[in-house]
Amino acid sequence: MHSPRTLFGIPPSVASRAWLRRGDLAVFRLLAHGNWPGTEPVLPRLSRSADHGVLWFGVAAGLAALGGGARARRAALRGVASLAVASTGVNTLGKRAVRRERPLLDAVPVVRRLERQPFTTSFPSGHAASAAAFATGVALESRGWGAVVAPLALSVAASRVYTGVHYPSDVLAGAALGVGAALALRGVFPTRARFPAPGRAPGRAPALPDGRGLVVVANEQSGTAVATASLVRAALPGAEVVECAPDDLGAELERAAGRGRALGVCGGDGTVNGAAAVAHAHGVPLAVFPGGTMNHFAHDLGIETVDDVRSALAAGDAVRVDIGRFRPGAPHEPDGPEAPDEPAAYGYFLNAFSLGVYPELVRTREYWAPRIGAWPAGLLAAWRALRADRPLEVEVEGRRRPLWLLFVGNGLFQRVGPAPGRRHGLADGLLDVRVVHAGRAPGLRLLAAAVAGPLTRSPVHAAQRRRRVRISGLAPGTPFAYDGEVGYARGELTVDKLPEALTVYCPSSKR
């Protein structure tokens, strides 16, 4: 009599695997003999186009260029990153662990077969893993774009069985691994939706339901500002929208703040910076329409679309935020009398102020962007900045030190994966100060500092929360960066904050 732990003398595990193989082969042959109307000219080509991820890189480029906003660009980036993780895992571990041979092509019609047959093992399907990883990564950032990409990913996965290069179980396993890779990446680099919105102090602003009383100034050379300005006109027919060149931006902002009940701005962080200074000086609320490349300040407010701003204007919902500021010479006492020349003496920042490699990166990027495009210029600038060969000599709070980077954030930044991302609060009264000490291999030191996160000390990196920072010993003409713009120091700088100095429209649902 056989043991209850065997089936006809065969261990259950062996019997189960044999049953699964037979079922897999039966489904493969059923699909091979089946009639798939209209697919013969499409699926083989689609399968070939996905070789080495070429199809998905093209889709990502299209999303980034034509997707219409930062969310689409983030979705494209996360999709490509998820694909890279899935592809690496499948090709280095999965296929080596299970050396399954490819299906025999006897049952597959010749018209369906690929011109070049793959030579790697069959399990799991790398194409299905890449397709599922890319689609899942895109969906984690944008459900709308994920729904657009999903049918394409399903078609690529199906094409692998259709062309006879994979069994159905290969494709299912690959797709599961791809989804898992995208979710695992989210655990390291969380999406924006996984973080609670930063705390914000409620403010008071006039309700402008159709935009009447709002004057919006759009920087026509900033990212998607021109296209966004068209959306503003359609959403807020009562608003006045002015498009201008960067050289005329300051004058247009001043005129707009003088004749409107609220000032609107459409552009990137540098454009928003200029508008914030004008709105603060005139005491009017600011409406921010994201139309630049990064839009850090708008995203920290929770604003990603024109409709977000429209709903805030309709209800008069607003928040108060801190303004960071810097000036040469001795610090100004917040409770003391204002100097007559203060508006001209101070510079302002909403996001961050920095010295060291980052200003050089910005300066290089701005030089090359008109010649080779924004994204290639950014990559070139980062490569050159990470190869820096001479640290900055500077005295911080009376202590002289060589450093690669001094970062001063307007508010404490929280972790988004290994790098700082969103802020805990936009009105916390604090500066997030981080220093990357000089030494060999600046690129490795900067990476180590990013991984270390805020409020840590190491031989490479130091971080503190402060209300004021004094910087001296700077060589004349030393570049500094603030909100993506570049300025030049004259020997000494003081960086501090104006607490809750700016009122910005923000829908109550985003608080």
CORPEJO-V619242 format. One line per field, one symbol per residue. ss: DSSP state (h for helix, s for strand, l for the rest). A space follows every 50 residues. Layout:
ss: ???
This chain:
ss: lllllssllsshhhhhhhhhhhhhhhhhhhhhhlllllllllhhhhhhhl hhhhhhhhhhhhhhhhlllhhhhhhhhhhhhhhhhhhhhhhhhhhhhlll llllhhhllhhhlllllllllllllhhhhhhhhhhhhhhhhlhhhhhhhh hhhhhhhhhhhhlllllhhhhhhhhhhhhhhhhhhhhhlllhhhllllsl sssslllllllllsssssslllllhhhhhhhhhhhllllssssslhhhhh hhhhhhhhhllsssssslhhhhhhhhhhhhhhllsssssslllllhhhhh hllllhhhhhhhhhhlsssssssssssllllllllllllllhhhhlsssl lssssshhhhhhhhhhhhhhhhlhhhhhhhhhhhhhlllllsssssllss ssssssssssllssssllssssslslllllsssssssllllhhhhhhhhh hhllllslllssssssllssssllllllssssllsssslllsssssssss sssssllhhhl
